[in-house]
Amino acid sequence: MKYFRHTGGRGQYAHVKLRLLGAPRGQHYVFVNCITGGSIPFEFIELVEAGVREALSRGLVAGYPTDGVQVELYDGSYHDVDSSNAAFKIAGFLAARDAVQKAAPVLLEPVMLLE
């Protein structure tokens, strides 16, 4: 997901690629940084994770939080001048929202054991 805004002066630029997988059994959310070679500076990776966590907690299906997901950040890019903290957080949010929608999630009913 590329996020860029240019309104005269300094712009906003962030490029993030995410992969969604099922989380290991018993874990609600896992974020894995697979970036090698510095395509995204380390200080922006934490912000991408914050954006992803916010998107998943807001709930993309009927307003309920998304659970049981492993998110892998595997690629992206930045601009020396136009990249910012806010741009990477927004890019993480938008990339997570887009990936979950493409995965066609389903709403699960709670399961309980009653006596």
ROMAR-91731 format. One record per atom (N, C-alpha, C, O, CB): residue number from 1; residue in one letter; x, y, z. Coordinates in pm, whole numbers, plus 32768, in hexadecimal, padded with zeros to 4 digits. Glycine has a CB too. Layout:
# ROMAR-91731
n; res; east; north; up
NUM; A; X; Y; Z
...
END
This chain:
# ROMAR-91731
n; res; east; north; up
1; M; 8056; 7F8C; 8000
1; M; 8000; 8000; 8000
1; M; 805A; 807A; 8000
1; M; 80B0; 8089; 8057
1; M; 7F9E; 8000; 807A
2; K; 8047; 80D0; 7F9F
2; K; 808F; 814E; 7F9B
2; K; 8035; 81BC; 7FD0
2; K; 7FC0; 81C6; 7FAA
2; K; 80BF; 816F; 7F0B
3; Y; 806C; 820C; 8029
3; Y; 8026; 8281; 805B
3; Y; 807A; 82FA; 8038
3; Y; 80ED; 8304; 8062
3; Y; 800C; 8277; 80F5
4; F; 8041; 8355; 7FEB
4; F; 8089; 83D0; 7FCE
4; F; 8027; 8442; 7FBD
4; F; 7FBC; 8433; 7F82
4; F; 80E1; 83C1; 7F50
5; R; 804E; 84B3; 7FF2
5; R; 8001; 852F; 7FE6
5; R; 8064; 859D; 7FC7
5; R; 80CD; 85A8; 8007
5; R; 7FAF; 854E; 8069
6; H; 8044; 85EC; 7F67
6; H; 8099; 865D; 7F45
6; H; 8042; 86D8; 7F38
6; H; 7FF4; 86E3; 7ED9
6; H; 80EA; 8643; 7EC2
7; T; 804E; 8733; 7F94
7; T; 7FF8; 87AA; 7F96
7; T; 804B; 8829; 7F8E
7; T; 8027; 888F; 7FC9
7; T; 7FA2; 87AB; 8014
8; G; 80B9; 8824; 7F46
8; G; 8115; 8896; 7F43
8; G; 8171; 888C; 7FBB
8; G; 8144; 8867; 8027
8; G; 80C8; 891D; 7F44
9; G; 81EC; 88AB; 7FAC
9; G; 824A; 889C; 801B
9; G; 826B; 880A; 8032
9; G; 826B; 87B9; 7FD5
9; G; 8212; 88DA; 809A
10; R; 8286; 87EA; 80AE
10; R; 82AA; 8760; 80D1
10; R; 8231; 8704; 80C7
10; R; 81C5; 8725; 80F8
10; R; 82E5; 875B; 815F
11; G; 8242; 8692; 8088
11; G; 81D5; 8633; 8077
11; G; 81D9; 85C6; 80E1
11; G; 8225; 85CE; 8142
11; G; 81DB; 85F5; 7FED
12; Q; 8186; 8562; 80CE
12; Q; 8180; 84EC; 8125
12; Q; 8190; 8473; 80CC
12; Q; 8146; 8463; 806B
12; Q; 80F8; 84E6; 8176
13; Y; 81F1; 841B; 80EB
13; Y; 8207; 83A5; 8098
13; Y; 822A; 832E; 80F0
13; Y; 827F; 8337; 8148
13; Y; 8278; 83BF; 8031
14; A; 81E8; 82BF; 80D7
14; A; 8208; 823F; 8117
14; A; 81D7; 81CF; 80BC
14; A; 816C; 81D9; 8081
14; A; 81C6; 8234; 81A7
15; H; 8225; 8165; 80B2
15; H; 8202; 80F2; 8061
15; H; 8218; 8076; 80B7
15; H; 8287; 805F; 80E7
15; H; 8256; 80EC; 7FDC
16; V; 81AF; 8027; 80C9
16; V; 81B1; 7FB4; 8122
16; V; 8173; 7F3C; 80DC
16; V; 810A; 7F49; 809D
16; V; 8166; 7FD3; 81A7
17; K; 81B3; 7EC8; 80E6
17; K; 817A; 7E4B; 80B3
17; K; 816E; 7DE9; 8127
17; K; 81CF; 7DCB; 816C
17; K; 81D3; 7E0F; 803F
18; L; 80F4; 7DB8; 8139
18; L; 80D6; 7D5B; 81A7
18; L; 80A3; 7CD7; 8171
18; L; 806A; 7CCF; 8104
18; L; 806F; 7D97; 8206
19; R; 80B9; 7C6F; 81C0
19; R; 8083; 7BE9; 81A3
19; R; 8037; 7BBC; 8220
19; R; 806C; 7BC6; 828E
19; R; 80F6; 7B82; 817C
20; L; 7FBC; 7B8B; 820F
20; L; 7F6C; 7B5B; 827F
20; L; 7F69; 7AC3; 827F
20; L; 7F54; 7A84; 8218
20; L; 7EDD; 7B92; 8279
21; L; 7F7F; 7A8B; 82F5
21; L; 7F7A; 79FA; 830A
21; L; 7F2B; 79DF; 8389
21; L; 7F10; 7A3B; 83D7
21; L; 8009; 79BC; 8312
22; G; 7F09; 7964; 839E
22; G; 7ECC; 793F; 841D
22; G; 7F35; 7940; 848A
22; G; 7FA6; 7914; 8475
22; G; 7E89; 78B5; 8413
23; A; 7F11; 7973; 84FE
23; A; 7F6E; 7979; 856F
23; A; 7F82; 78EE; 85A9
23; A; 7F29; 7899; 859E
23; A; 7F3B; 79DA; 85DC
24; P; 7FF4; 78D4; 85E7
24; P; 8008; 7854; 862C
24; P; 7F9A; 783F; 8695
24; P; 7F69; 789F; 86D0
24; P; 8094; 784E; 866F
25; R; 7F76; 77C4; 86AB
25; R; 7F09; 77A2; 8706
25; R; 7F1D; 77E4; 878F
25; R; 7F89; 77DD; 87CA
25; R; 7EFD; 770A; 8716
26; G; 7EB4; 7822; 87BF
26; G; 7EB7; 7861; 8842
26; G; 7EE5; 78F2; 8842
26; G; 7EE4; 7932; 88AB
26; G; 7F0E; 7812; 889B
27; Q; 7F0D; 7926; 87D0
27; Q; 7F39; 79B2; 87CB
27; Q; 7ED3; 7A04; 877D
27; Q; 7E9E; 79D7; 8717
27; Q; 7FC6; 79BE; 878A
28; H; 7EB8; 7A7C; 87AE
28; H; 7E52; 7AD0; 8770
28; H; 7E89; 7B21; 86FB
28; H; 7E47; 7B31; 8694
28; H; 7E17; 7B2E; 87D7
29; Y; 7F03; 7B54; 870C
29; Y; 7F3D; 7BAB; 86A6
29; Y; 7FD5; 7BA0; 86AD
29; Y; 800F; 7BA8; 8719
29; Y; 7F0E; 7C3F; 86B9
30; V; 8014; 7B8E; 863A
30; V; 80A6; 7B86; 8631
30; V; 80D3; 7BE1; 85BF
30; V; 809C; 7BDA; 8551
30; V; 80D7; 7AF2; 861C
31; F; 8137; 7C35; 85DA
31; F; 8171; 7C8A; 8572
31; F; 8200; 7C5B; 855C
31; F; 824E; 7C53; 85BB
31; F; 816D; 7D21; 859A
32; V; 8222; 7C3C; 84DF
32; V; 82A8; 7C0A; 84BD
32; V; 82E8; 7C6B; 845A
32; V; 82AE; 7C8A; 83F2
32; V; 82A1; 7B79; 8481
33; N; 835F; 7C9A; 847C
33; N; 83A9; 7CF3; 8423
33; N; 8407; 7C9E; 83CE
33; N; 8467; 7C65; 8401
33; N; 83FA; 7D5E; 8475
34; C; 83EB; 7C96; 834D
34; C; 843D; 7C49; 82F0
34; C; 8492; 7CA4; 8297
34; C; 84C9; 7C77; 8232
34; C; 83E4; 7BEF; 8299
35; I; 849C; 7D22; 82BB
35; I; 84E8; 7D83; 826B
35; I; 857E; 7D66; 8279
35; I; 85B2; 7D5B; 82E8
35; I; 84C9; 7E15; 8297
36; T; 85C0; 7D5B; 8207
36; T; 8652; 7D4E; 8206
36; T; 8689; 7DB5; 81A5
36; T; 8649; 7DD6; 8141
36; T; 867E; 7CBD; 81DD
37; G; 86FE; 7DE6; 81C1
37; G; 873C; 7E46; 8166
37; G; 8712; 7ED5; 8179
37; G; 873B; 7F2C; 812C
37; G; 871F; 7E1E; 80DC
38; G; 86C1; 7EF2; 81DD
38; G; 869F; 7F7C; 81FC
38; G; 8642; 7FC1; 819B
38; G; 864C; 803A; 8188
38; G; 8718; 7FC9; 8206
39; S; 85E7; 7F77; 815C
39; S; 8589; 7FB8; 8100
39; S; 852C; 8017; 814C
39; S; 84F9; 8077; 8113
39; S; 8537; 7F4F; 80B3
40; I; 8516; 7FFB; 81CE
40; I; 84CD; 8056; 8227
40; I; 8524; 8069; 82A3
40; I; 854C; 8005; 82E0
40; I; 843D; 801F; 824C
41; P; 8544; 80E4; 82CB
41; P; 8594; 80FA; 8343
41; P; 8550; 80C3; 83C0
41; P; 84D5; 80BE; 83C8
41; P; 85B0; 818F; 8355
42; F; 859F; 809A; 8421
42; F; 856E; 8057; 8499
42; F; 8507; 80AC; 84E4
42; F; 84A5; 8076; 8517
42; F; 85E1; 8036; 84F5
43; E; 851D; 812F; 84EC
43; E; 84C1; 8183; 853A
43; E; 8435; 8187; 84FE
43; E; 83D5; 81A4; 8545
43; E; 84F8; 8211; 8543
44; F; 8427; 816A; 847C
44; F; 83A2; 8169; 843E
44; F; 835B; 80E3; 844F
44; F; 82E1; 80DE; 8447
44; F; 83AF; 818A; 83AA
45; I; 83A5; 8078; 8468
45; I; 8367; 7FF4; 8474
45; I; 830B; 7FEE; 84ED
45; I; 82A0; 7FB2; 84E6
45; I; 83D3; 7F88; 8480
46; E; 8332; 802C; 855B
46; E; 82DC; 8030; 85D2
46; E; 8258; 8078; 85B4
46; E; 81EE; 8052; 85E7
46; E; 8325; 8075; 8648
47; L; 825F; 80DE; 8561
47; L; 81E7; 812A; 853E
47; L; 818D; 80DB; 84E0
47; L; 8112; 80E5; 84E9
47; L; 820D; 81AF; 84FE
48; V; 81C8; 808D; 8487
48; V; 8178; 8034; 8432
48; V; 812C; 7FD2; 848A
48; V; 80B5; 7FBA; 8475
48; V; 81D2; 7FE9; 83CB
49; E; 8171; 7F98; 84ED
49; E; 812F; 7F3B; 8547
49; E; 80BE; 7F7F; 8594
49; E; 8054; 7F43; 85A8
49; E; 8194; 7EFE; 85A9
50; A; 80D2; 7FF9; 85BF
50; A; 8069; 8042; 8607
50; A; 7FEF; 8057; 85AE
50; A; 7F7E; 804A; 85DC
50; A; 809E; 80CA; 863A
51; G; 8005; 8077; 8530
51; G; 7F96; 8088; 84D3
51; G; 7F4B; 8007; 84B9
51; G; 7ED1; 8005; 84B2
51; G; 7FC8; 80C0; 8450
52; V; 7F96; 7F99; 84AC
52; V; 7F59; 7F15; 8498
52; V; 7F07; 7EEF; 8512
52; V; 7E96; 7EC0; 8505
52; V; 7FC5; 7EA9; 847B
53; R; 7F40; 7F02; 8589
53; R; 7EFA; 7EDE; 8605
53; R; 7E79; 7F2F; 8613
53; R; 7E12; 7EFA; 863D
53; R; 7F55; 7EF5; 867F
54; E; 7E7F; 7FAF; 85EF
54; E; 7E07; 8003; 85F6
54; E; 7D9B; 7FD3; 8595
54; E; 7D25; 7FCF; 85B8
54; E; 7E2B; 8095; 85D9
55; A; 7DC3; 7FB0; 851C
55; A; 7D62; 7F80; 84B9
55; A; 7D20; 7EFF; 84E8
55; A; 7CA6; 7EEF; 84DC
55; A; 7DA6; 7F6A; 8431
56; L; 7D6E; 7EA2; 851E
56; L; 7D37; 7E22; 8549
56; L; 7CE0; 7E31; 85C6
56; L; 7C7E; 7DE9; 85D5
56; L; 7DA7; 7DBF; 8565
57; S; 7D02; 7E8E; 861E
57; S; 7CB2; 7EA0; 8698
57; S; 7C2E; 7EE8; 867D
57; S; 7BCE; 7ED5; 86C6
57; S; 7D02; 7EED; 8700
58; R; 7C29; 7F39; 8615
58; R; 7BAC; 7F7E; 85F3
58; R; 7B44; 7F1E; 85BC
58; R; 7ACC; 7F3A; 85C1
58; R; 7BC7; 7FEB; 858D
59; G; 7B71; 7EB2; 8589
59; G; 7B13; 7E50; 8555
59; G; 7AEA; 7E71; 84C7
59; G; 7AAC; 7ED8; 84AD
59; G; 7A99; 7E49; 85AC
60; L; 7B0D; 7E1A; 846D
60; L; 7AF0; 7E31; 83E0
60; L; 7A79; 7DE1; 83B1
60; L; 7A4C; 7DF0; 833F
60; L; 7B69; 7E0F; 838D
61; V; 7A44; 7D8B; 8408
61; V; 79CA; 7D40; 83E9
61; V; 7965; 7D5E; 8457
61; V; 7977; 7D33; 84C9
61; V; 79E5; 7CA4; 83DE
62; A; 78FE; 7DA8; 8435
62; A; 7890; 7DC9; 8491
62; A; 78BF; 7E12; 850E
62; A; 787A; 7E0F; 8574
62; A; 7846; 7D4C; 84B8
63; G; 7933; 7E51; 8509
63; G; 7964; 7E9D; 857B
63; G; 79A7; 7E4C; 85E9
63; G; 79CA; 7E83; 8651
63; G; 78F6; 7EE8; 85B6
64; Y; 79B9; 7DCA; 85D4
64; Y; 79FB; 7D76; 8638
64; Y; 7A8F; 7D6A; 8618
64; Y; 7AB5; 7D65; 85A3
64; Y; 79B9; 7CEA; 863C
65; P; 7AE3; 7D64; 867E
65; P; 7B75; 7D5A; 8667
65; P; 7B98; 7CDC; 8618
65; P; 7B59; 7C74; 8626
65; P; 7BC0; 7D5A; 86EC
66; T; 7BFF; 7CE9; 85C5
66; T; 7C31; 7C77; 857A
66; T; 7C92; 7C2C; 85D3
66; T; 7CE9; 7C68; 8611
66; T; 7C76; 7CA4; 84F5
67; D; 7C83; 7BA8; 85D9
67; D; 7CCF; 7B56; 8637
67; D; 7D0F; 7AE0; 85ED
67; D; 7CDF; 7AB6; 8584
67; D; 7C74; 7B25; 86AA
68; G; 7D7C; 7AAB; 8625
68; G; 7DBC; 7A35; 85EC
68; G; 7E07; 7A51; 856C
68; G; 7E04; 7A01; 850E
68; G; 7D57; 79CC; 85D3
69; V; 7E4C; 7AC5; 8566
69; V; 7E8E; 7AEF; 84EC
69; V; 7F23; 7B03; 8504
69; V; 7F4D; 7B3D; 8568
69; V; 7E4F; 7B71; 84B6
70; Q; 7F72; 7AD1; 84A6
70; Q; 8001; 7AEF; 84A4
70; Q; 8018; 7B4B; 842D
70; Q; 7FF7; 7B29; 83BC
70; Q; 8059; 7A6C; 849A
71; V; 8052; 7BC0; 8447
71; V; 806B; 7C23; 83E0
71; V; 8101; 7C29; 83C9
71; V; 814F; 7C3E; 8426
71; V; 8032; 7CAF; 8408
72; E; 812A; 7C16; 834C
72; E; 81B8; 7C1E; 8329
72; E; 81CF; 7C9A; 82D3
72; E; 8190; 7CAB; 826B
72; E; 81E6; 7B9C; 82DF
73; L; 822A; 7CEE; 82FF
73; L; 8257; 7D61; 82B1
73; L; 82CE; 7D30; 8260
73; L; 8338; 7D15; 8298
73; L; 827D; 7DDD; 830C
74; Y; 82BE; 7D24; 81DB
74; Y; 8327; 7CE6; 818C
74; Y; 836A; 7D45; 8128
74; Y; 83D3; 7D22; 80F2
74; Y; 82F0; 7C72; 8142
75; D; 8332; 7DBA; 810F
75; D; 8372; 7E16; 80B2
75; D; 8334; 7EA0; 80C2
75; D; 82D0; 7EB2; 8106
75; D; 8364; 7DE4; 8021
76; G; 8371; 7F00; 8081
76; G; 8340; 7F88; 8083
76; G; 83AD; 7FE6; 8055
76; G; 8418; 7FBB; 802A
76; G; 830F; 7FAE; 810E
77; S; 8391; 8066; 805F
77; S; 83F5; 80CA; 803B
77; S; 83D6; 814C; 8083
77; S; 836A; 815D; 80BC
77; S; 83F9; 80E1; 7FA1
78; Y; 8437; 81A6; 8081
78; Y; 8426; 8228; 80C0
78; Y; 846A; 8292; 806A
78; Y; 84B6; 8272; 800F
78; Y; 845F; 8228; 8151
79; H; 844D; 830E; 8089
79; H; 848A; 837F; 8044
79; H; 84D7; 83D0; 80AB
79; H; 84A5; 83E9; 8118
79; H; 841E; 83D7; 7FFB
80; D; 8550; 83F8; 8089
80; D; 85A5; 8440; 80E8
80; D; 8564; 84BE; 811E
80; D; 8576; 84DF; 8194
80; D; 8627; 8463; 80A7
81; V; 851A; 8504; 80CC
81; V; 84E0; 8584; 80F6
81; V; 844E; 8575; 8121
81; V; 8426; 85AC; 8187
81; V; 84EB; 85EA; 8085
82; D; 83FF; 852C; 80D5
82; D; 836F; 852B; 80E9
82; D; 833A; 84C1; 814A
82; D; 82C5; 84C7; 816F
82; D; 832D; 8518; 8066
83; S; 838A; 8462; 8173
83; S; 835A; 83FB; 81CF
83; S; 8352; 8435; 825D
83; S; 83A8; 8482; 8288
83; S; 83B7; 837F; 81CC
84; S; 82E9; 840D; 82A3
84; S; 82D5; 843D; 832C
84; S; 8298; 83CF; 8382
84; S; 826B; 8368; 834F
84; S; 827B; 84BC; 832E
85; N; 8296; 83E7; 8404
85; N; 8259; 8387; 8461
85; N; 81C5; 8373; 8441
85; N; 8195; 8302; 843B
85; N; 8269; 83B7; 84F2
86; A; 817E; 83E0; 842C
86; A; 80EE; 83D6; 8410
86; A; 80D3; 838B; 838F
86; A; 8075; 833D; 8387
86; A; 80B0; 8462; 8409
87; A; 8125; 83A1; 8329
87; A; 8110; 835E; 82A9
87; A; 811E; 82C7; 82B7
87; A; 80D0; 827C; 827D
87; A; 8174; 8392; 8240
88; F; 8181; 8298; 8305
88; F; 8193; 8208; 8315
88; F; 8127; 81C9; 836D
88; F; 8100; 8156; 8356
88; F; 821B; 81EB; 8350
89; K; 80F6; 8212; 83D0
89; K; 8089; 81DD; 8421
89; K; 800B; 81D0; 83CD
89; K; 7FC4; 816B; 83D6
89; K; 8070; 8238; 849C
90; I; 7FED; 8234; 837B
90; I; 7F78; 822F; 8324
90; I; 7F87; 81C1; 82BC
90; I; 7F27; 817A; 829F
90; I; 7F61; 82B8; 82E0
91; A; 7FFE; 81B2; 8284
91; A; 8016; 8149; 8220
91; A; 8002; 80BF; 825D
91; A; 7FC8; 8067; 821D
91; A; 80A3; 8155; 81E5
92; G; 8031; 80A9; 82D9
92; G; 801B; 802A; 831D
92; G; 7F87; 800E; 8333
92; G; 7F59; 7F9E; 831F
92; G; 8064; 8029; 83A2
93; F; 7F3E; 8075; 835C
93; F; 7EAE; 8069; 8372
93; F; 7E67; 8043; 82F0
93; F; 7E17; 7FE5; 82ED
93; F; 7E74; 80EB; 83AA
94; L; 7E83; 808D; 8285
94; L; 7E41; 8075; 8205
94; L; 7E67; 7FED; 81C9
94; L; 7E13; 7FA9; 818F
94; L; 7E63; 80E4; 81A2
95; A; 7EE5; 7FC6; 81D7
95; A; 7F12; 7F45; 81A2
95; A; 7ECE; 7ED2; 81EB
95; A; 7EA4; 7E71; 81AD
95; A; 7FAB; 7F38; 81AD
96; A; 7EC2; 7EDD; 8270
96; A; 7E7F; 7E73; 82BD
96; A; 7DEC; 7E6B; 8298
96; A; 7DB6; 7DFE; 8285
96; A; 7E8E; 7E8E; 8355
97; R; 7DAB; 7EDD; 828C
97; R; 7D1D; 7EDF; 8267
97; R; 7D08; 7EA1; 81DE
97; R; 7CAB; 7E53; 81CB
97; R; 7CE7; 7F6F; 8269
98; D; 7D5E; 7EC3; 817F
98; D; 7D54; 7E8C; 80F8
98; D; 7D6D; 7DF5; 80F6
98; D; 7D25; 7DAB; 80B4
98; D; 7DB7; 7ED3; 809B
99; A; 7DD3; 7DC9; 8140
99; A; 7DF4; 7D3A; 8143
99; A; 7D85; 7CE8; 8183
99; A; 7D65; 7C7B; 8152
99; A; 7E77; 7D23; 818F
100; V; 7D49; 7D1A; 81EE
100; V; 7CDD; 7CD0; 822F
100; V; 7C64; 7CC8; 81D4
100; V; 7C23; 7C60; 81CC
100; V; 7CB6; 7D13; 82B5
101; Q; 7C45; 7D33; 818F
101; Q; 7BD3; 7D30; 8133
101; Q; 7BE9; 7CCE; 80C1
101; Q; 7B8B; 7C89; 8098
101; Q; 7BB9; 7DBC; 80FB
102; K; 7C64; 7CC6; 808E
102; K; 7C82; 7C67; 8022
102; K; 7C80; 7BD7; 8053
102; K; 7C6A; 7B7B; 8004
102; K; 7D0A; 7C86; 7FE6
103; A; 7C96; 7BC1; 80D4
103; A; 7C98; 7B3A; 810C
103; A; 7C0C; 7B03; 8123
103; A; 7BFE; 7A8E; 8148
103; A; 7CE6; 7B38; 818E
104; A; 7BA5; 7B53; 8110
104; A; 7B19; 7B2A; 8123
104; A; 7B03; 7AED; 81AE
104; A; 7AE4; 7A77; 81B8
104; A; 7AF1; 7AC5; 80B8
105; P; 7B12; 7B3D; 8218
105; P; 7B01; 7B09; 82A0
105; P; 7A70; 7AE5; 82BD
105; P; 7A14; 7B12; 827A
105; P; 7B32; 7B6F; 8306
106; V; 7A5F; 7A91; 8322
106; V; 79D9; 7A6A; 834C
106; V; 79C7; 7A8D; 83E0
106; V; 7A28; 7A94; 842B
106; V; 79C1; 79D1; 8335
107; L; 794D; 7AA2; 8406
107; L; 792A; 7AC1; 848F
107; L; 7913; 7A3E; 84DA
107; L; 78BC; 79EF; 84B3
107; L; 78AD; 7B1D; 8497
108; L; 795F; 7A28; 8543
108; L; 7952; 79AC; 8590
108; L; 78F8; 79C2; 8609
108; L; 78FD; 7A2B; 864A
108; L; 79DD; 797A; 85BD
109; E; 78A7; 7960; 8626
109; E; 7851; 7964; 869B
109; E; 78A0; 7933; 8713
109; E; 78F8; 78DD; 8705
109; E; 77D1; 790D; 8686
110; P; 7884; 7968; 878A
110; P; 78C9; 7935; 8801
110; P; 78A0; 78A5; 881E
110; P; 782D; 787F; 8809
110; P; 78AB; 798F; 887C
111; V; 78FF; 7857; 884E
111; V; 78E6; 77CB; 8872
111; V; 78FA; 77BD; 8908
111; V; 7961; 77E7; 893E
111; V; 7944; 7769; 8822
112; M; 7897; 7783; 894C
112; M; 789D; 7773; 89DC
112; M; 786E; 76E8; 8A02
112; M; 7822; 76A8; 89BA
112; M; 7848; 77DF; 8A22
113; L; 789C; 76BD; 8A75
113; L; 7870; 763D; 8AAE
113; L; 781C; 765E; 8B29
113; L; 784D; 769C; 8B87
113; L; 78EA; 75E0; 8AD2
114; L; 779E; 7635; 8B28
114; L; 7743; 7651; 8B96
114; L; 7718; 75CF; 8BD8
114; L; 770E; 7567; 8B98
114; L; 76C8; 76A0; 8B65
115; E; 76FF; 75D8; 8C58
115; E; 76C9; 7564; 8CA1
115; E; 7644; 7588; 8CDB
115; E; 7605; 7535; 8D1C
115; E; 7728; 7536; 8D10
END
